[in-house]
Amino acid sequence: MLNFKSVLAAVAAAGIGIAASAGAQTTGADVPKLVVHYSPASLSTESGVRQLYGRLVTAAEKVCEAPRVGRFESNAELACRRHAVAEAVAQINNSRLADLSARYTKSARYTKIG
């Protein structure tokens, strides 16, 4: 039997950064949320860790999306994504995932992996 867990891709907390930058007040209920389901067994392989990390990044991109003036993301949107991914990784509490996240964060390539 597979054991699945969920992580509220801490993107919920990260959504506060976007709202705050726009001068709005939010509460926990107002913040966008996206749940990412995963199997703890998938974290035993490098490919499973990379796949989950990519899904967390995609969730952060969706939740942190903000209106754009040009074709580039705003600093607030990028900060929101970074925070969302970091919070989700911390919530999952897996050393392999944390190591991968640290590598991408240091290289500023936290978004797409591959």
N, C-alpha and C positions, 0 to 999 in steps of 0.2 A: 504494500500500500504506500502510495506516495504521500509525503508530508509537505504540504504547501504552507507558506507563510505570506504575510502581506506586509508591505511597508507603506506607510502613508508618505510617500516620497517627499518627506519633509518639505516638499514644495509648498505645503500649506503655510509653514512659517516663512518661507521665502517670499511668498506673495505679498507679505507685509511691506517688503522693501519697495516694491513697485507702487503700491498704494501710498506709502508714506512719501515717496518722491513726488507724487502728484498732489500732495497736500491733503489727502483724504485720511480719515480715521477708519480703522478696521478693527473688527473683533475676530476671534477665532472662527466664528460662524460665517463671516463675510469673506474669508480668505479662500481663494481657489484651492482645491484639493484634488489629488489624483493618486489612486492606490495602485501600487505595482506589486503583483503577486510573483512569488518565486519559490523554488524548492531549495531548501538548505543543502540537499545533496548536490545540486548543480554548482555549489560553491567549492566543491572538492577538486574541480578541474579549472585550469587557466581559461579555457574557452567558455566555461560556464560563468566564471567571474567576469570576463570581458563582456559577455552577452548581457548579464544583469546590469553592469555599469552602463552600457549603452542604452538600456531601457530606462535607467534612472535619468540619464542625460536627456533622453527624448521626453520623459515626463516633465522634467524641469523646463525644457524649452516650451512645452505646451502651456504650463501653468504660469510661467513668467513672461509670456508674450505680451508685449506692450505696443501701442500704436507707434509707428515709425514715421519720422519726418523724411528721412532718406532711405537708402537701402541697407544701412548698417544698424546694428542693435545699439541701444543707448547704454551708457555705463550702468544705469540702474538695472536694466534688463540683464546685463552680463553678471552683475553682482548678485542679483536674485538667483540666477542659474547656479552660480558657484556655491552660494549658500544652500540652495535646495539640495544639490548633489552631496555636499558635505554633511548636511543633516541626515539625509537618507542613509549614507554610508555609515555614519555614526550609529544610527538606529539599528542597522543590520548587525553591526559589531562583528565583522569577519576580517581577520588580519589580511587575507589575500586581497579582498576588495579594498581595504584601507590602503594597502601598498600600491595597488593599481591607481587608485584615486590620487594618492600623493604624487605619483610619477606624472600623471596628466596635469595636476594642478601646478606643479613646479614648472612644467614646460609650457604652461598657458594653453594647453591643448585639451582642456577639460571637456570640450564638446564631443565631436564625433571621433570614435576610435576605429582603427582598422588598418 
